[in-house]
Amino acid sequence: MSRILLVEDDAGIALGVSSDLRLEGYDVEVARDGTVGAERAASGVFDLVVLDVMLPGKDGYAICRDLRRAGHRTPVLMLTARAQEAEKVLGLELGADDYVTKPFSSLELRARVKALLRRTAPEEPEIFRFGDVAVDFGRGEVRRGGQAIETTALEFKLLGSFIRQRGRILTRGQILDDVWRPDSCPTDRVIDNHIMNLRRKIENDPQTPKYLVSIRGLGYRFDG
């Protein structure tokens, strides 16, 4: 589960953004002023900092500048009500990785958060192993007990998505966004059927899966 620090003094925005990101499966901590936000951001325990510009105590520009001067590489997504190009450029020059201007939609913010986390995530291993299964991302192959397993392109993408986000609960909507084409609209049943097919290929007992498990009422989690 990715940890996100949200530094935002507006109570309504902080509640809305934090609730929305938690629904997406992120662990979110909120800091309501710049001084506390700067201390928490410098702790190095977060995967992403979502940082408002106008803050009491210490503004977002100063927080971002000090983080980068101290050598912290945690990605920073800045939020601001200012739309002037010069101010956007200033934030990026101080080390911000992306910029969203208020008012913004929850869909846009989620997309930018997801893109930043994906861009800065550790590189996917060339070969990932669990149990007697080896997934070779370079060759696009899955082997079990040393023998090649035939998988469709979609099954391979599905397995790769679970491996990249192992240990995290993924809703069907998140799986759809990560694996299917933007113009595709498969039903929940279709997604479930693909997961069942994948289980038959990687699990010793597909009816009682060890790796690709169902979390009732929430979605699926890969425990490899």
Summary of the structure (lengths in Angstrom):
residues: 224
radius of gyration: 20.1
end to end distance: 14.7
largest distance: 60.5
contacts: 643
relative contact order: 0.10
helix: 40%
strand: 21%
